[in-house]
Amino acid sequence: MASQIKTGDFQNASELVRDALRLHEVYRHRVIEELRSEIAKGWDGETSKRSASDIAKAKAQKV
């Protein structure tokens, strides 16, 4: 933090923290939107003829 304030990128620690929180919020919203998109693809995609139990059994056999 001190180096970023020293270089003049930020006037003080409070300004730096506010910017970091803003960037985190942008990142968080992007991740959530990507997850929603992937979930929608799953819901809209083809369905499997196998049951969840069949899939779990096949997975257990691979291990």
Contact map, one row per residue, 1 for C-alpha under 8 A:
111110000000100100000000000000000000000000000000000000000000000
111111000000100000000000000000000000000000000000000000000000000
111111100000000000000000000000000000000000000000000000000000000
111111111100000000000000000000000000000000000000000000000000000
111111111111100100000000000000000000000000000000000000000000000
011111111100000000000000000000000000000000000000000000000000000
001111111100000000000000000000000000000000000000000000000000000
000111111110000000000000000000000000000000000000000000000000000
000111111110000000000000000000000000000000000000000000000000000
000111111111101100000000000000000000000000000000000000000000000
000010011111101100000000000000000000000000000000000000000000000
000010000111111100000000000000000000000000000000000000000000000
110010000111111110000000000000000000000000000000000000000000000
000000000001111111000000000000000000000000000000000000000000000
000000000111111111100000000000000000000000000000000000000000000
100010000111111111110000000000000000000000000000000000000000000
000000000000111111111000000000000000000000000000000000000000000
000000000000011111111100000000000000000000000000000000000000000
000000000000001111111110000000000000000000000000000000000000000
000000000000000111111111000000000000000000000000000000000000000
000000000000000011111111100000000000000000000000000000000000000
000000000000000001111111110000000000000000000000000000000000000
000000000000000000111111111000000000000000000000000000000000000
000000000000000000011111111100000000000000000000000000000000000
000000000000000000001111111110000000000000000000000000000000000
000000000000000000000111111111000000000000000000000000000000000
000000000000000000000011111111100000000000000000000000000000000
000000000000000000000001111111110000000000000000000000000000000
000000000000000000000000111111111000000000000000000000000000000
000000000000000000000000011111111100000000000000000000000000000
000000000000000000000000001111111110000000000000000000000000000
000000000000000000000000000111111111000000000000000000000000000
000000000000000000000000000011111111100000000000000000000000000
000000000000000000000000000001111111110000000000000000000000000
000000000000000000000000000000111111111000000000000000000000000
000000000000000000000000000000011111111100000000000000000000000
000000000000000000000000000000001111111110000000000000000000000
000000000000000000000000000000000111111111000000000000000000000
000000000000000000000000000000000011111111100000000000000000000
000000000000000000000000000000000001111111110000000000000000000
000000000000000000000000000000000000111111111000000000000000000
000000000000000000000000000000000000011111111100000000000000000
000000000000000000000000000000000000001111111000000000000000000
000000000000000000000000000000000000000111111100000000000000000
000000000000000000000000000000000000000011111110000000000000000
000000000000000000000000000000000000000001011111000000000000000
000000000000000000000000000000000000000000001111100000000000000
000000000000000000000000000000000000000000000111111000000000000
000000000000000000000000000000000000000000000011111000000000000
000000000000000000000000000000000000000000000001111111100000000
000000000000000000000000000000000000000000000001111111100000000
000000000000000000000000000000000000000000000000011111110000000
000000000000000000000000000000000000000000000000011111111000000
000000000000000000000000000000000000000000000000011111111100000
000000000000000000000000000000000000000000000000011111111110000
000000000000000000000000000000000000000000000000000111111111000
000000000000000000000000000000000000000000000000000011111111100
000000000000000000000000000000000000000000000000000001111111110
000000000000000000000000000000000000000000000000000000111111111
000000000000000000000000000000000000000000000000000000011111111
000000000000000000000000000000000000000000000000000000001111111
000000000000000000000000000000000000000000000000000000000111111
000000000000000000000000000000000000000000000000000000000011111
